[in-house]
Every structure is written in C-alpha cells, then in structure tokens.
Amino acid sequence: MRWLKRRWHGQPLYLRPFVYFFYRYVIRLGILDRPQGLIFHFMQALWYRLLVDANIDQLRRERHELPADPKGD
C-alpha cells in the first residue's frame, strides 16, 4: 500500500480527484448504486478530494511567496 500512496502523491494536483472518482464510480462499480451512488461518490471522491488539492495548492503558493529571511531584517 505504501507504493500506492507514493504514486498518488506523485500525480498532478487537480487530476487526482477525477482519477479517484473514475476508479470508485466505474471500476469499483459505484454506478450500480444509482443516483444515490453518484451523489455519494461525487461528494467523497471528487468534491472532497478537489478541495484537498485546492488547499494543498494554496499552501504551496503561500509558502513560495514568503520572504527568504524569516526574521524580517
């Protein structure tokens, strides 16, 4: 499972949620759960993961905008 986590974190941001949604909804047959399954897998696999990637992207951008000298001199 560790190799899977490394591979997941190596994927580009904003692509990961769509891949995960496809995996859960199509490959793992979430499509058989009808409209309730679509809503559940959309919220869990796509929407939530997309918010996580957006937060990661925001934190990375903020980190790169900080000054080089942490003391502020």
Secondary structure in CASP SS format (residue, H / E / C, confidence):
PFRMAT SS
TARGET T0000
AUTHOR 0000-0000-0000
METHOD secondary structure of the structure
MODEL  1
M C 1.00
R H 1.00
W H 1.00
L H 1.00
K H 1.00
R H 1.00
R H 1.00
W H 1.00
H H 1.00
G H 1.00
Q C 1.00
P C 1.00
L C 1.00
Y C 1.00
L C 1.00
R H 1.00
P H 1.00
F H 1.00
V H 1.00
Y H 1.00
F H 1.00
F H 1.00
Y H 1.00
R H 1.00
Y H 1.00
V H 1.00
I H 1.00
R C 1.00
L C 1.00
G H 1.00
I H 1.00
L H 1.00
D H 1.00
R H 1.00
P H 1.00
Q H 1.00
G H 1.00
L H 1.00
I H 1.00
F H 1.00
H H 1.00
F H 1.00
M H 1.00
Q H 1.00
A H 1.00
L H 1.00
W H 1.00
Y H 1.00
R H 1.00
L H 1.00
L H 1.00
V H 1.00
D H 1.00
A H 1.00
N H 1.00
I H 1.00
D H 1.00
Q H 1.00
L H 1.00
R H 1.00
R H 1.00
E H 1.00
R H 1.00
H H 1.00
E H 1.00
L C 1.00
P C 1.00
A C 1.00
D C 1.00
P C 1.00
K C 1.00
G C 1.00
D C 1.00
END
